[in-house]
Amino acid sequence: MTAKKKTKVEKFDVAEHLRTPEEMAAHLDACIMESDGDSAFIAKALGDIARAQGMSKVARDAGVSRESLYRALSGERSPDFATILKVTRALGVQLHATAA
């Protein structure tokens, strides 16, 4: 009987792969398209981008505390739209609308 090899699985963290503003914008755009109206999912995508840029810096630039930013962008709640706008501005990304 041969020993079975165990496969080691590491948790994927998308924030480690968001290096440029273009990659960050593409990630957000893809998440918006896949969200099916789930604002918490979009908030989580913003959280990924914020972690890639540094949560403390983003919180400072958005004018919110780091703790409240973590909560707002955890993906477990839907932050208000004013928070989304502050965060997108701080992240240097813009939301755009197109005809469906």
C-alpha positions as CSV (number, residue, x, y, z in Angstrom):
1,M,0.0,0.0,0.0
2,T,1.4,3.4,-1.0
3,A,1.2,6.5,1.2
4,K,-1.2,9.1,-0.1
5,K,0.3,12.5,-0.7
6,K,-1.4,15.4,1.0
7,T,-2.0,18.5,-1.1
8,K,-1.2,21.6,0.7
9,V,-3.7,24.4,0.0
10,E,-2.9,28.0,0.7
11,K,-5.6,30.6,1.1
12,F,-5.7,32.9,-1.9
13,D,-5.6,36.6,-1.1
14,V,-6.6,38.7,-4.1
15,A,-5.1,41.8,-2.3
16,E,-1.6,40.4,-2.8
17,H,-2.2,40.4,-6.6
18,L,-3.7,43.9,-7.0
19,R,-0.5,45.9,-7.8
20,T,-1.6,48.6,-10.2
21,P,-4.5,51.1,-10.4
22,E,-5.6,49.3,-13.6
23,E,-5.6,45.9,-11.9
24,M,-7.6,47.4,-9.0
25,A,-10.1,49.0,-11.3
26,A,-10.5,45.8,-13.3
27,H,-11.1,43.8,-10.1
28,L,-13.7,46.2,-8.9
29,D,-15.4,46.3,-12.3
30,A,-15.5,42.5,-12.5
31,C,-17.0,42.3,-9.0
32,I,-19.6,44.8,-9.8
33,M,-20.6,42.8,-12.8
34,E,-20.7,39.5,-10.9
35,S,-22.4,41.0,-7.8
36,D,-26.0,40.5,-8.9
37,G,-26.9,43.6,-6.9
38,D,-25.2,42.3,-3.7
39,S,-23.7,45.5,-2.2
40,A,-21.8,43.6,0.5
41,F,-20.0,41.7,-2.3
42,I,-19.0,45.0,-3.9
43,A,-17.9,46.4,-0.5
44,K,-15.7,43.3,0.0
45,A,-14.1,44.0,-3.4
46,L,-13.4,47.6,-2.2
47,G,-12.0,46.1,1.0
48,D,-9.6,43.9,-1.1
49,I,-8.4,47.0,-2.9
50,A,-8.1,48.9,0.3
51,R,-5.9,46.1,1.9
52,A,-3.7,46.2,-1.2
53,Q,-3.1,49.9,-0.8
54,G,-2.9,49.8,3.0
55,M,-6.0,50.1,5.1
56,S,-4.6,52.8,7.4
57,K,-3.8,55.1,4.5
58,V,-7.2,54.5,2.8
59,A,-9.0,55.2,6.1
60,R,-7.1,58.4,6.6
61,D,-7.7,59.5,3.0
62,A,-11.4,58.6,3.2
63,G,-11.8,60.5,6.6
64,V,-13.0,57.4,8.5
65,S,-11.4,55.3,11.3
66,R,-9.5,52.2,10.3
67,E,-11.8,50.1,12.4
68,S,-15.0,51.4,10.8
69,L,-13.4,50.9,7.4
70,Y,-12.7,47.3,8.2
71,R,-16.3,46.8,9.3
72,A,-17.8,48.6,6.3
73,L,-15.7,46.7,3.8
74,S,-15.8,43.3,5.5
75,G,-18.4,41.9,3.1
76,E,-20.7,41.1,6.0
77,R,-22.7,44.3,5.7
78,S,-23.8,46.8,3.1
79,P,-22.2,50.2,3.8
80,D,-24.1,53.3,3.0
81,F,-23.5,54.9,-0.4
82,A,-21.7,57.9,1.1
83,T,-19.1,55.6,2.6
84,I,-18.7,53.8,-0.8
85,L,-18.1,57.2,-2.5
86,K,-15.5,58.3,0.1
87,V,-13.7,55.0,-0.2
88,T,-13.6,55.0,-4.0
89,R,-12.3,58.5,-4.0
90,A,-9.6,57.5,-1.5
91,L,-8.7,54.4,-3.5
92,G,-8.4,56.5,-6.7
93,V,-11.1,54.5,-8.6
94,Q,-14.3,55.7,-10.1
95,L,-17.7,54.1,-10.6
96,H,-19.2,54.4,-14.0
97,A,-22.6,53.7,-15.5
98,T,-23.4,52.3,-18.9
99,A,-26.7,51.4,-20.5
100,A,-27.7,47.8,-19.7
